[in-house]
Amino acid sequence: MKLLVTGGAGFIGSNFIKYVLENRGEIESLLNVDCLSYAANEKNCEEFISNPKYRFRHLDITRGPQVNDVFKRYAPTHVVHFAAESHVDNSIKNPNIFLETNVMGTHNLLKSALANKVKRFHHISTDEVYGSLGETGKFKESTPYDPRNPYSASKAASDHLTRVFYHTFNLPITISNCSNNYGPNQHKEKFIPTILNSLKEGKKIPVYGQGSNVRDWIYVEDHCSAVWKILTQGKTGETYNVGSNCEKTNMQVIEAICNELNVEFSTAIEFVEDRLGHDLRYAINARKIRSELFWKPSHTFKRGIKKTIASYA
């Protein structure tokens, strides 16, 4: 397998590369393409540089001719597409870059994958495309899309484009929609890094609204193992929801981290104005990937948080 990974200097992408290079000997070579935006970090890839199977190419996926040139030169057999603008607050301030990267960038990759006869194109998406849940129910693969912010709308569009290339052009694709990730190398703007950095710097932890928003949390290594399962064993044209059945309110996440660090929870937080269009609850029904591909997460939230905190030491 000659694997091309987009966004491999980012949080989930770099963890996926680490997982593949350490656990999957069948990889002939792995090319990481990344534009090195503010959310990427070259240090995330330092441990791979000496690996003879690993290569890096600085590339902006919005530049179609350059994307196609990489496909022609490298001739990947498989693609895993992580590259995306992903911070909701930033998408509200400036939606344009989200449309350019997440929609047109994905389109460029799909066209090049088709032209160069890629054997499998796996597209990484999010549970946010489904919108917001009430107090009951979980997102299934059949749940209608109902994005509520520019980020999730751009990801929904990229999902639809990916399916179009399967149904119209017979490109062998798979898609995964995953719940909230956490773990090493996550950008400081995200929720759990914000908690840890605030505590480290002696600042109050900002909490949107009343902290009652619910997310389904998955440790990043478990997400990576799921992606590999789908890439190698998933059925062409199918979507798989990935989650670890770990729903927690934002306040519960903060309290769990404070308890691990022996910090008084009630004095560590401050409530701030809620985010525009803030979805109340996300929850994933991962029955399909568990039953069809025999995947399951290996980390409890407590174990994953311990490992995450240790990575910040």
N, C-alpha and C positions, 0 to 999 in steps of 0.2 A: 504493500500500500504506500503510495506517495500522497501524503496528507498536506493540504493547505488549510491553515487556520487564519481567519481574519480577526483582528482585534486581540492578538495574543499577548500584547503588552499590558492589557487591562486586567481587571480583577479576575473575572471568571476565566477568560481566555488563557491567562498565564497559569492558573491552577490546572486547567485542562491539559496544557502542554506538559506540565510537570507530571501529571497523572499518566499521560500516554508514554512519555519517555521512560518513566520509571517502571511501568507495569505492562507495556505492550510491545514485546519484542518483534512482532510481525511488521512494525513500521519500518519501511525502507528508508524514508526521509520525511522530514517535516519542515515546511516553509511557513514562517510566521510573517504575515503582512499587517502592518499597523501604521497609521498616520502620525502616531505619537501626539495625540491631542492632550489637553490639560489633564484628562482622566487616566491617561496611560502613564506608565513609568518603566523606563528602560531597566531599572534595577530589578524589576520583577522577573526579568529574563536572564540576569547575570549567571545564574547557575546552569543555564542551558548552553552557553556560548561554547564551552569546550566539548560538547557532545557532537560527535562527527555526523550524526543524523540531522542536526538542527541547523537551519539557516534563517536569516532575518532579511526582510526587504521593507524599506520605508515606502509606504504607498497609501495614497488617499483614494478610497474606493469610489469617490465621486468622479474621478478622472477615468472615463471609460477606456480610452485608447491604452493608457498605462496598465489598467487592469487586464485587458485582453493580452497585452504583451507579456505580462507575468504568466498567464495561463499557457501561452504558446511556448515560452522558454522553459517553464518548470514541468508542464504536462502532468498536473495532479490527477490522481485517480479518484480522490475523495476530498470534499470540502466541508469544513465546519465553520459556519458564519456567525461569529460573536459580535463583530464590529458594529457599534451603534452608539448614538447619543442616548443617554438613559436617565438623566436626572429630571424629574417632573418639574421642579421649581424653575429650572433653566428653560424647559420647554414652554412654560407659561410666559416667561420674559421674552424669549426669542424662538418662535416655532420654526423659523426658516431653516436653520441648520439641521433640525430634526427631520424635516422633509427631504432635504438634500442628501443627508447621510443614510437615514433609515429606509427611505423609499428609493431614491435614484441610485444610491450606492448599491443597494440590494439588487436593483434591476441590472446594473452593470455586471455584477457578479453572476447573476443568472444567465445573462446573454453569453458571457464568456464561458461559463460552465457548459452550456448547450453547444456552443460552437466547437469546443474542444473535447466533447464526448466524455465528460466526467461520469464516473460510475455511480456516485451518490453525492448529492448536495444536501447537507443537513443545515437547516435554518433554526437559529436559536431565537425564541420569542418569550413572551411574558404572560403571566396570568392577568395582567392589567388590561389586556385587550377585551376581556369579558365584562369589564365595568365593575360595579359594586354590588356585593351581596347584602341581603338583610341578615337577620340573626340566625337563620337556618339555611341549609343547602350548601352545596359545593359546586365549583366549576367542573363540568365534564367537557370532553372533547366536542360534544354536540351543543354546548351552550352557545347561544347567539352572541355575536360580538356586540359590545356596547361601550366603546372607549369614551372616557370622560375628560381627557386632557390631551394636549398636542403630542406628548410622548406616546401615550398608548394608541392614539389615532395613527401615528406614523408607523408604529409596530404592527397594528392591524392591517394597514395598507401593504406592508412588506410581506405579511403572511399571505394575503390574498394574491399578491404578485407571484409568490413562490408556488402556490397551488395552480395558478394560471399556467405557469411553465410546465407543470406536470400534465394538466388536462389538455392543454392546447398543443404543446411541443414535445410531450413525452420525456421531459427531463426527469430522471429518477431522484425524487426529493423525499425528505422527511422533515417534519417540524416538531419542535417541542416547546410547550408553554410551561414555564417553571415559576414556582413561587419565590418569595424573597430569599436571596442568598446572603450568607455571612461567612466570614473566615479571613484568612491572611490576605494581605495585599489590597484590601478594599479601599476605594478612594475616601478621603476624609469627609467629603460632603454627604456621605450616606449615613443612615440612622445609627447603626451600631458603632462605627468609627467616631461619629459625633459624640456619642455617650462616653466612649473610652478616652478620647482626647480631652473632653471637657473635664472629666475626673482627673486626668493626668495633669492638667494645667490649673486645677483648682477653680474652674469656672462652673457656673450653674448649667445643668443640662436643659436645653430648650425643648419644651413639649408643646406640640401643636394642639390647640383646643383644650380638651380635657384628657388627652392621652388615651382615648377609648377606641381608637381605630385598631382593627385587628388585621394581622398579617400571618400567613402560613410560612414558617421559617424552615430553611433547609441549609445544612452545612455544605459549603461549596464543593468539597471533595465528593460528596454524595451526588450532587448534580453532575459532576464530571463523569462519574461512573455510569450514570443514566444516559448521558449523551453518547458515550462509547457503545453502550448496549444498543441504542437506537441506530447509530451509524452503521453498526456491523450486523445487527440482527433484526432491526425494524423493517416493517413491510413498506415497500415503496408507495408513496402517495399518502401515507398515514400521518396523523398527528398524535402525539403522546403527551399527556399532562404529567408533569413531574413535581412531586411534593412529598413531604415527610410527615404529614398529618400532625403538624406542630403549630396550632393556632395560639397566638398570644397577642394581647393588647400591647400598645406601645409602653404603657405603664408597667406591665408585667415584665417586659424585656428589660427595662431600666432597673426594676427591682431585683431581677435575677442577677444582673451584672453587679449591682451595688452589694448584694449579698456575697458574691464571690470575692469581692475586693474589701469586704468588711467596712463599707461606707454606709452612713445613715441615709437611707433612701429619701425620707421626707424633706431633708434639708438640702438635697443635692439637685433639685429640679426647680425650674421656673416655667410657668405657662406663658405661651406666646400666641399671637393671633394665628388662627387656623389657616391652612393652605387653601387657596381657591380650588373648588371642585374636588375636595379631598374625599376619596372613596372610603366608605365606612369599613368594609370587610372584604378580604380575599380569602378563599379557601379552595384547595385543590383536591379533586377526586382522582387519585392516582391508580385506580383499580386496573386500568387497561395495561399500563406498563408492568405492573406487578404480576398480573395473570398471564399476559402474552409473552413477556420477555424475561420474567422471573427476576426482576430487579427489586431491590428494597434498600432503603438507606441504612447505613451502619452507625450513624451518630445520633444519639439523643441530643436534645438542646443543651442539657447540662454539660455533656462531654464536648460538644462543639464549641460552646462558649468558653470553656476552660482552655481549649486549644487556641481559640481566637485571642483571648486575653494574653496567653503566653507569647503569642507572636508579636505583641506590642511591648513586651518587656525589654 
